[in-house]
């Protein structure tokens, strides 16, 4: 059993690699060839322990991510096992995996559900996840502008993000951002809606990735009601954890509009049917993502070591 660090993962796994691994894993799950374990949270004395996992026989791996939350700060590890003989394969620092897999799934969703000519990205929250989303989406779409709304952003953030993405970046208020953006990413820690859903332009795609807590939401009922589809990673976990959905008003959601990402990627269902449809992807983070990317990283690291 080996230990794989964040630095090794960043060296061996690109954003494109992560996107491909996520696609394969979710299509496998849609086909019934992989399984997930819902997140379990245990808390005492202000310390929270969370676990979530998956079994992916096609990749030859199973495992779980385990992490602590103390004063709002996270520390992650992943344990990976072989599905052939059950032996432990590796442990991982999971900060890089969490960052890569979350944005990779948003990009996958955007490729299927955003308009292909999307050119303006609106970003609520410019922390680790927000920056990673901007970088990956800038590679996937012909972006000409990125609008950022983050009251806690450090000085010079727009310039640094522009240099990373190769796109003009400006600071904007919530209304300007939402009215102008073709793709909106919410990567905040807000517990209340960030904007009026009535501001969304026809054809907009929203990736809401900021929270997996049932009391927290980034999107209001207007945004949910306007969406032609609400795409989640896994209905069983999302309907329990996603505050945007848990706190939705009576009659706002209907089962027919809630789709699973794997089914969309497999072509079983269509989330966008017209250019003016508004489509929402609501992510909470599932064990399938962590295990699939850990499996890929393990293959890459051990292959290099055997040369």
Buried (B, 14 or more C-beta within 10 A) or exposed (E): EBEBEBEBBBBBBEBEBBBBBBBBBBBBBBEEEBBBBBBEEEEEEEEBBBBBBBBBEBBBBBBBBBBEBEEEEEEBBBBBBBBEEEEEBBBBBBBBBBBBBBBBBBBBBBBBBBBEEBBBBBBBBBBBBBBBBBBBBBBBBEBEBBBBBBEEBEEEBBEBBBEBBEBEBEBBEBEBBBBBBBBBBBBBEBBEBBBBBEBBBEBBBBBBBBBBBBEBBBBBBBBBBBBBBBBBBBBEBBBBBBBBBBBBEEEBBEEEBBBBBBBBBBEEBBBBEEEEBBBBBBBBBBBBBBBBBBBBBBBBBEEEEEE
